[in-house]
Amino acid sequence: MTPSLRSAALAFTVLTLSALPLPAQELRFNVVAHKLDNGLKVLALEDHSVPAISYYTFFRAGSRHERPGRTGISHLFEHMMFNGTEKNGPGVFDRMLESRGGVSNAFTTEDLTAYHENFPSEALQTVIDLEADRMASLRITEEGLASEREVVKEERRLRVDNDVEGALFELLQATAYLAHPYQWPVVGWMADLDAITVADCQAYFRAHYAPNNATVVLAGDFKPERAIELIGKAYGSIPAQPQPAAVVRDEPEQRGERRAVLKKAAQLPAIAVAYHVPGTGGEEVYPLDLVEIILGAGDSSRLVRTLVYEKELATRVFVSNDWRIDPSLFLMYAEAKPGVPLEALEAALHAEVERLGREEVGDTELRKAKNITTTSRVRALKTNSGKAEQVGLFEMYFGSHTRLFTILQSYEAATRADVMKAAGRYLRPDNRTVVTLAPTEEGGEGGR
């Protein structure tokens, strides 16, 4: 999960990489917020440092909003949105943008889909018109669906069916969740991709690509009042739609370890572990972010130091506290060194994780985790694209972009006791799911 910010009026101070505690600082942004009558939210960050603009459109449309039998439609739509409109045919969007010196891309997660463009500031009117046009009148045809379906299916083959780690994490997520839509992959199951119809796409578009389900974020060389005026004229006539059906968010509490084995062609055995943790609505997301750093960030982190260097059990280790709107997963991955039994690697990994919940975290270790988290957050704000992306992500995940302004304070306020409490509460054996990779000489068929 994926998964950057700043403006002309941005004035922020950053914690230095000191071993001594420092007072928590705020990030300061001059974000101009506006909401159209049809519900479209606009967040504008003025910055004249370079004559360029980044323009993001976030839709509350991710795999979380899908239903069984039609998984993958959110990611499929990411591709469909470049297929042209009633006014502008296939390929026109990219040609018009590139002719003005711009580039575009998009991404889909469990919780959202985002489209973004970077372009010279004089092309703002063009980009606004192009984005408003495809929100208003996307062209959905049998030919377009058939073409993009094959592109997405090939992407699934590349990233999951024929990729060891992709298949491992797909099985891990499907095993960890029993009821929540997070159980299926963003790319969707293969049979579901084949089953999606034009009627499905039209219904999904009306429900999820309405202005009242979207937020536009732009950062760069413009005057907010003028940009908001242009956006109002281009998008204002697009009608709001009834809110999509509520997501079924119930997930039963895990009451014992779950295990699965993936047999697939691979060079080395590996293990992936998931623990259920709160989503971004809970305050424990911050100490858990620090736990991620303490366990897996850099050569001095606990798992890398112990498993890779001291005991020489693993070739590499990965740790992530995934941000999601609903209760999420704290993920770990370790690949065994040649000749090392996977059982020995797993035992050492679990022992190190459980130790974090029992033994006090040192001041230096916690200071390092806070400094790494702070610098990574600030580094994400260096460009126009980074500013717009982070403002939009905080709007989506935390319910307000203003949460970004105080996030450094939240990390700084986390104590050693908070970190140990979070680790002890969530990273426990009866809350974990384990998937082991058993290498075979020939891989089986992927997908469902």
C-alpha positions in Angstrom: 0.0 0.0 0.0 1.3 2.2 -1.3 1.7 4.0 -1.5 4.1 13.6 -0.8 3.1 17.5 -0.1 4.0 21.4 0.3 3.0 24.9 -1.0 4.2 28.5 -1.4 2.7 29.4 2.0 4.1 26.1 3.5 6.2 26.9 6.5 7.3 23.9 8.5 10.1 23.0 10.7 11.4 19.4 11.0 12.7 17.4 13.8 16.4 16.9 13.2 18.1 13.5 13.4 19.2 14.1 17.0 19.3 11.4 19.6 17.8 13.9 22.0 14.0 14.5 22.4 12.8 17.6 20.6 9.5 19.5 20.8 6.9 18.2 18.3 6.4 20.4 15.3 3.4 21.0 13.0 3.3 20.9 9.2 1.7 24.2 8.0 -0.2 24.4 4.7 -2.2 27.1 3.2 -4.9 24.8 1.8 -7.9 26.5 0.3 -10.9 24.2 0.6 -14.1 24.6 -1.4 -17.2 22.4 -2.0 -19.4 22.6 -5.1 -23.2 22.4 -4.9 -23.0 18.9 -6.4 -20.8 17.7 -3.6 -17.4 17.8 -5.3 -14.7 18.8 -2.8 -11.7 20.9 -4.0 -8.5 21.3 -2.1 -6.0 23.8 -3.6 -2.4 24.4 -2.6 -0.7 27.5 -4.2 3.0 27.2 -4.9 4.8 29.3 -7.5 8.2 27.9 -7.0 8.1 26.2 -10.4 5.7 26.9 -13.4 3.9 23.5 -13.0 0.8 21.9 -11.4 -0.1 18.5 -10.1 -3.8 17.6 -10.3 -5.2 14.6 -8.5 -8.8 13.3 -8.5 -9.6 10.8 -5.6 -12.7 8.6 -5.8 -13.9 6.6 -2.8 -13.9 3.5 -5.1 -11.6 0.7 -4.1 -11.8 -3.1 -3.8 -13.5 -2.4 -0.4 -16.5 -1.2 -2.4 -16.9 -4.3 -4.5 -19.0 -7.4 -4.0 -18.3 -11.1 -4.5 -18.5 -12.2 -8.1 -17.5 -8.8 -9.3 -14.1 -8.3 -7.6 -11.5 -6.3 -9.5 -14.0 -3.8 -11.1 -12.5 -0.8 -9.3 -9.0 -1.5 -10.7 -10.6 -2.4 -14.1 -12.2 1.1 -14.0 -8.8 2.7 -13.5 -8.1 1.4 -17.0 -11.5 2.1 -18.5 -11.3 5.8 -17.6 -8.7 6.3 -20.3 -11.0 4.8 -23.0 -12.5 8.1 -24.1 -15.8 10.0 -23.8 -18.7 11.0 -26.0 -16.8 14.1 -26.8 -13.2 12.9 -26.9 -12.6 9.5 -28.4 -10.1 6.8 -27.3 -6.5 8.1 -26.8 -7.6 11.8 -27.0 -7.1 12.4 -23.3 -3.4 11.3 -23.4 -2.7 13.0 -26.7 -4.1 16.4 -25.6 -2.3 16.2 -22.2 1.0 15.2 -23.8 0.8 17.9 -26.5 0.8 20.4 -23.6 3.8 18.8 -22.0 1.9 16.8 -19.4 1.8 13.2 -18.2 -0.8 11.2 -16.4 -1.2 8.0 -14.4 -3.5 6.4 -11.8 -3.6 3.9 -9.0 -6.2 1.8 -7.1 -6.0 0.5 -3.5 -8.4 -1.3 -1.2 -10.0 2.1 -0.3 -9.8 4.4 -3.3 -8.8 5.1 -6.9 -6.8 8.2 -7.8 -6.0 9.8 -11.2 -3.2 12.3 -11.4 -1.6 14.6 -14.0 1.6 16.7 -13.9 1.8 19.5 -16.4 2.9 23.1 -17.2 0.7 25.7 -15.4 -0.7 27.1 -18.7 -2.4 23.8 -19.3 -4.7 24.0 -16.2 -7.8 24.8 -18.2 -7.2 21.8 -20.6 -6.7 19.4 -17.7 -9.8 20.6 -15.9 -11.9 20.2 -19.0 -10.5 16.7 -19.7 -11.1 15.5 -16.2 -14.6 17.0 -15.9 -15.5 15.5 -19.3 -14.6 11.9 -18.4 -16.4 12.3 -15.0 -19.5 13.4 -16.9 -19.7 11.2 -19.9 -17.2 8.3 -19.9 -17.8 6.1 -22.9 -18.4 2.4 -21.8 -18.5 0.0 -24.7 -18.3 -3.8 -25.2 -15.1 -3.2 -27.2 -13.5 -1.1 -24.6 -14.4 -3.5 -21.8 -13.1 -6.5 -23.7 -9.8 -4.7 -24.4 -9.1 -3.5 -20.9 -10.3 -6.7 -19.3 -7.5 -8.5 -21.2 -4.9 -5.9 -20.0 -6.0 -6.3 -16.4 -6.0 -10.1 -16.7 -2.4 -10.0 -18.0 -1.5 -7.7 -15.1 -2.9 -10.2 -12.7 -0.9 -13.0 -14.3 2.3 -10.9 -14.1 1.9 -9.6 -10.5 0.1 -12.6 -8.8 -0.2 -15.8 -10.8 3.4 -15.8 -12.0 4.9 -13.9 -9.1 5.8 -15.8 -5.9 5.5 -12.9 -3.5 2.3 -11.6 -5.1 0.7 -15.1 -4.8 1.9 -15.4 -1.2 0.4 -12.1 -0.1 -2.8 -12.8 -1.9 -3.3 -16.0 0.0 -2.3 -14.3 3.2 -5.0 -11.6 2.9 -7.6 -14.1 1.8 -6.8 -16.3 4.8 -6.6 -13.4 7.3 -10.1 -12.0 6.5 -13.2 -14.1 6.7 -16.0 -11.6 6.0 -14.6 -8.1 5.1 -14.1 -7.1 1.4 -10.4 -6.7 2.1 -10.2 -10.5 1.7 -10.0 -10.3 -2.1 -7.2 -8.7 -4.1 -7.4 -5.3 -5.6 -6.7 -6.8 -9.0 -9.7 -9.2 -8.5 -10.1 -12.9 -9.0 -9.7 -14.1 -12.6 -13.2 -15.6 -12.9 -14.7 -12.3 -11.7 -12.8 -10.3 -14.2 -14.3 -12.5 -16.9 -17.8 -12.1 -15.5 -17.9 -8.3 -15.4 -20.4 -6.8 -18.0 -21.0 -3.4 -19.6 -24.1 -3.1 -17.4 -21.9 -3.7 -14.3 -19.5 -1.0 -15.4 -22.3 1.5 -16.1 -23.9 0.9 -12.7 -20.5 1.1 -11.0 -19.6 4.4 -12.8 -22.9 6.1 -11.8 -22.6 5.1 -8.2 -18.9 5.6 -7.5 -17.7 8.2 -10.1 -20.2 10.9 -9.1 -18.9 14.3 -8.0 -20.2 13.8 -4.4 -17.9 10.8 -4.2 -14.8 12.6 -5.3 -12.1 15.0 -4.1 -10.0 17.1 -6.5 -6.6 18.2 -5.1 -4.3 20.5 -7.0 -0.9 21.9 -6.0 1.4 24.3 -7.9 1.5 27.5 -9.9 -2.0 28.9 -9.9 -4.3 31.2 -7.9 -6.8 29.2 -5.9 -9.7 31.5 -6.5 -9.2 31.3 -10.3 -8.6 27.5 -10.2 -11.8 26.9 -8.1 -13.8 29.1 -10.5 -12.6 27.1 -13.5 -13.4 23.8 -11.7 -16.9 25.1 -10.8 -17.7 25.9 -14.4 -16.4 22.6 -15.7 -17.8 20.2 -13.0 -20.8 22.2 -11.7 -23.4 20.7 -14.1 -22.5 17.1 -13.3 -25.3 15.8 -11.1 -24.7 14.3 -7.7 -25.8 10.7 -7.2 -27.3 8.7 -4.3 -24.6 7.4 -2.0 -23.3 3.9 -2.9 -24.4 1.0 -0.7 -22.6 1.0 2.6 -19.6 -1.3 2.9 -20.1 -4.5 4.9 -17.4 -3.8 7.5 -18.0 -6.7 10.0 -15.0 -8.9 10.5 -15.2 -11.5 13.4 -12.4 -11.2 15.9 -9.7 -13.7 15.3 -9.4 -16.2 18.1 -6.6 -18.4 17.1 -3.7 -18.7 14.6 -4.6 -19.4 11.0 -2.2 -21.1 8.7 -2.0 -21.9 5.0 0.7 -23.3 2.7 1.4 -22.1 -0.9 3.1 -24.6 -3.1 4.7 -22.8 -6.0 7.8 -22.9 -8.2 10.4 -20.8 -6.3 14.1 -20.7 -5.4 13.7 -20.4 -1.6 11.1 -21.0 1.0 9.6 -18.0 2.6 7.0 -17.0 5.3 4.4 -14.2 5.3 2.7 -13.2 8.6 -0.3 -10.9 9.1 -1.8 -9.5 12.4 -5.1 -7.7 12.6 -4.6 -4.1 13.6 -6.9 -0.9 13.7 -7.5 1.2 10.7 -6.6 4.8 10.3 -9.5 5.9 12.5 -7.7 4.7 15.7 -4.9 6.4 17.5 -2.9 3.2 17.7 -1.9 3.5 14.1 0.9 5.8 15.2 2.7 3.6 17.7 2.2 0.7 15.2 3.9 2.8 12.5 6.9 3.1 14.9 6.7 -0.7 15.6 7.1 -1.2 11.8 10.3 0.9 11.9 11.7 -0.8 15.0 11.2 -4.3 13.6 12.0 -3.9 9.9 13.5 -0.5 8.8 17.2 -0.7 7.9 20.1 -2.9 8.9 19.8 -1.9 12.6 16.1 -2.9 12.9 15.4 -5.9 15.1 14.3 -8.4 12.5 17.0 -7.5 10.0 19.8 -7.5 12.5 18.7 -10.8 14.1 17.5 -12.8 11.2 19.7 -11.6 8.4 23.0 -10.8 10.1 23.3 -12.4 13.6 21.6 -15.7 13.0 21.9 -15.7 9.2 18.5 -17.3 8.7 17.0 -15.0 6.1 18.2 -13.3 3.0 15.8 -10.4 3.4 12.9 -9.1 5.7 10.0 -6.8 5.0 7.6 -5.2 7.5 4.6 -2.9 6.9 1.8 -1.4 9.0 -0.7 -1.0 6.1 -3.0 2.0 6.3 -6.6 1.2 5.5 -9.9 2.8 6.4 -11.3 -0.3 8.1 -9.2 -2.6 10.4 -6.1 -3.5 8.6 -3.1 -5.8 8.7 0.4 -5.5 10.1 2.5 -7.5 7.6 5.8 -9.3 7.8 7.8 -11.3 5.2 11.0 -13.2 5.4 12.8 -15.3 2.8 15.0 -18.2 4.1 18.7 -18.5 3.3 19.6 -21.5 1.2 19.8 -24.6 3.5 17.9 -23.0 6.4 14.8 -24.9 7.5 11.7 -22.6 7.3 10.7 -23.8 10.8 13.9 -22.3 12.2 13.3 -19.0 10.5 9.7 -18.8 11.6 10.5 -19.6 15.2 13.2 -16.9 15.3 10.8 -14.3 13.7 8.0 -15.0 16.2 10.4 -14.9 19.1 11.7 -11.5 18.1 8.2 -10.1 17.5 6.9 -11.3 20.9 10.0 -9.9 22.7 9.0 -6.4 21.6 5.8 -6.7 23.6 7.6 -7.9 26.7 10.8 -5.9 26.9 11.1 -2.2 27.2 12.1 -0.3 24.0 15.2 1.8 24.5 15.2 5.6 24.2 17.7 5.5 21.3 15.7 2.9 19.4 12.5 4.9 19.8 14.2 8.1 18.9 15.5 6.5 15.7 12.1 5.2 14.8 10.5 8.7 15.3 13.3 10.4 13.2 12.9 7.9 10.4 9.1 8.3 10.3 9.4 12.1 10.4 12.0 12.3 7.6 10.0 9.9 5.4 6.8 12.0 5.9 8.6 15.3 5.1 10.5 13.8 2.2 7.1 12.9 0.6 6.3 16.6 0.5 9.1 17.8 -1.8 7.2 18.0 -5.0 3.9 19.4 -6.2 2.8 15.8 -6.9 3.8 14.7 -3.4 1.9 17.6 -1.8 -1.3 16.9 -3.7 -1.0 13.1 -3.2 -0.5 13.4 0.6 -3.3 15.9 1.1 -5.7 13.7 -0.8 -4.6 10.5 1.0 -5.1 12.1 4.4 -8.5 13.4 3.3 -9.4 9.8 2.2 -7.9 7.8 5.1 -8.4 10.2 8.0 -11.5 12.0 6.9 -9.8 15.4 6.7 -6.6 16.6 5.1 -5.9 18.7 8.3 -4.8 15.5 10.1 -1.6 15.8 8.1 -0.7 19.0 9.9 -0.4 17.3 13.3 0.8 13.9 12.4 4.4 14.6 13.5 3.1 15.5 16.9 1.3 12.2 17.1 4.4 10.3 16.4 6.4 12.4 18.8 3.8 11.9 21.6 4.1 8.1 21.4 5.9 6.7 24.4 7.9 3.5 24.9 4.9 2.2 26.9 2.6 3.0 23.9 4.8 1.1 21.5 5.1 -1.9 23.8 1.3 -1.9 24.5 0.4 -1.8 20.8 2.9 -4.6 20.0 1.7 -6.7 22.9 -2.0 -6.2 22.1 -1.9 -6.9 18.4 1.3 -8.8 17.6 0.2 -11.9 19.5 0.0 -15.6 18.4 -3.8 -15.9 18.4 -4.2 -12.8 16.3 -1.8 -13.9 13.5 -2.2 -15.6 10.1 0.8 -17.4 8.7 1.3 -18.5 5.1 4.5 -20.5 4.2 5.9 -20.9 0.8 6.9 -24.5 -0.1 8.9 -24.4 -3.3 8.0 -26.9 -6.0 9.7 -27.6 -9.3 6.6 -26.7 -11.2 4.1 -24.0 -10.2 0.4 -24.7 -10.2 -2.3 -22.6 -12.0 -3.0 -19.2 -10.6 -6.2 -17.3 -10.1 -9.7 -18.4 -9.2 
